[in-house]
C-alpha cells in the first residue's frame, strides 16, 4: 500500500505524462505508445494501492506557474549580499593559497640559507610578497564580511 505522499507523486506523474502525451502524440508514434503504457501503469498503481480516505490533489498543486509564484523574488539587498559572500569566499581561498605559497617560499629560503646554496631566485623576497598579498586578501575578506553584516542587518530590519 502506498503512502499518501507516494500516491500524490504518482498522480502528479500521471498528469504530467498525460500532458506530455497530448503534445507528443502528433509527432512520433512510438513515443506516444510508451507514454500511454506509462500512464496505464500509473493508473493501475493508483487503482490498486490507494490509502483509505485519500483525497487527490488539485491540478494547480504542481503547475510551474504556482511554483514560480511561491518562490520569493530576490531583493537588491539579497543580491548584494550574494555578491559580497562570493567575493569573501573567493578572497578567503586566495588568502589560503597565498599563505601556503608564502610558507613554502619561506621554507625554501631557510633551506637555501642553511645549506649555502646560491640560486638566482630570491625566495625571501617572494615570501614577503606573498605574505603581503595574503594579508591583502584577508583584509578584503574581512571587509566583505563587515559590509555583508551591516547590509544584511539593514535589509532584514527593513523587512520586519
C-alpha positions in Angstrom: 0.0 0.0 0.0 1.3 3.4 -1.0 1.6 6.3 1.5 -0.3 9.5 0.8 2.9 11.2 -0.3 3.7 8.4 -2.7 0.2 8.4 -4.1 0.3 12.2 -4.7 3.6 11.8 -6.5 2.2 9.0 -8.7 -0.9 11.2 -9.5 1.4 14.2 -10.4 3.5 11.9 -12.6 0.3 10.6 -14.3 -1.0 14.1 -15.0 2.4 15.2 -16.4 2.7 12.1 -18.5 -0.8 12.8 -19.9 0.1 16.4 -20.6 3.3 15.3 -22.5 1.4 12.6 -24.3 -1.1 15.2 -25.7 1.8 17.3 -27.0 3.8 14.3 -28.5 1.1 12.2 -29.9 1.1 14.1 -33.3 4.8 13.9 -33.8 6.2 10.4 -33.0 4.1 7.3 -32.7 6.5 5.1 -30.7 7.0 7.8 -28.0 3.2 8.2 -27.7 2.8 4.4 -27.2 5.4 4.4 -24.5 3.7 7.3 -22.8 0.4 5.5 -23.0 1.9 2.5 -21.3 3.4 4.7 -18.6 0.1 6.4 -17.9 -1.6 3.0 -17.8 0.9 1.8 -15.3 0.3 4.9 -13.1 -3.5 4.3 -13.4 -3.0 0.7 -12.3 -0.9 1.6 -9.3 -3.4 4.3 -8.3 -6.4 1.9 -8.6 -4.7 -0.9 -6.6 -2.8 0.9 -3.8 -4.8 4.0 -2.7 -4.7 4.6 1.0 -8.0 4.8 2.9 -9.5 8.3 2.9 -7.2 9.7 0.3 -8.2 13.0 -1.5 -6.4 13.6 -4.8 -4.5 16.9 -5.2 -5.8 19.7 -7.5 -4.2 20.5 -10.8 -2.8 23.8 -9.6 -0.8 21.9 -7.0 2.1 21.0 -9.3 1.9 23.6 -12.1 5.0 25.6 -12.9 3.1 28.8 -12.5 2.2 28.1 -8.9 5.8 27.1 -8.2 7.1 30.4 -9.7 4.6 32.3 -7.6 5.6 30.5 -4.4 9.3 31.3 -4.8 10.3 34.7 -3.3 11.8 37.2 -5.7 15.3 38.2 -4.5 15.6 41.8 -3.5 18.6 44.1 -4.3 19.9 43.6 -0.8 19.8 39.9 -1.2 21.7 40.2 -4.5 24.3 42.5 -2.9 24.7 40.0 0.0 25.2 37.2 -2.5 27.9 39.1 -4.4 29.7 40.1 -1.2 29.6 36.5 0.1 31.0 35.3 -3.3 33.8 37.9 -3.1 34.6 37.0 0.5 34.7 33.3 -0.3 37.0 33.8 -3.3 39.2 36.1 -1.3 39.4 33.6 1.6 40.5 30.9 -0.8 43.1 33.3 -2.3 44.3 34.1 1.2 44.9 30.4 1.9 46.7 29.9 -1.4 49.0 32.9 -0.9 49.7 31.8 2.7 50.7 28.3 1.5 53.0 29.8 -1.2 54.5 32.2 1.4 55.2 29.3 3.8 56.7 27.3 1.0 58.9 30.2 -0.1 60.0 30.8 3.5 60.9 27.2 3.9 62.9 27.1 0.7 64.6 30.4 1.7 65.6 29.0 5.1 66.8 25.7 3.5 68.8 27.7 0.9 70.4 29.9 3.5 71.2 27.0 5.8 72.7 24.8 3.1 74.6 27.7 1.5 73.1 27.2 -2.0 73.3 30.2 -4.3 70.4 30.5 -6.8 69.1 33.4 -8.9 65.7 33.3 -7.2 65.3 35.3 -4.0 62.8 33.3 -2.0 62.9 35.7 0.9 61.5 38.4 -1.3 58.9 36.1 -2.6 57.9 35.2 0.9 57.4 38.9 1.8 55.4 39.5 -1.4 53.1 36.5 -0.9 52.7 37.3 2.8 51.7 40.8 1.9 49.3 39.5 -0.7 47.7 37.1 1.7 47.2 39.9 4.2 45.6 42.0 1.5 43.2 39.2 0.6 42.4 38.7 4.3 41.6 42.4 4.6 39.2 42.1 1.6 37.6 39.0 3.2 37.1 40.8 6.5 35.8 44.0 4.7 33.2 41.9 2.8 32.2 40.2 6.0 31.7 43.5 7.8 29.8 45.1 4.8 27.7 42.0 4.5 26.7 42.0 8.1 25.9 45.7 8.0 23.9 45.5 4.8 22.2 42.3 5.9 21.2 43.9 9.2 19.8 46.9 7.3 18.0 44.8 4.8 16.4 42.4 7.2 15.5 45.1 9.7 13.7 46.9 6.9 11.7 43.7 6.2 10.3 43.5 9.7 
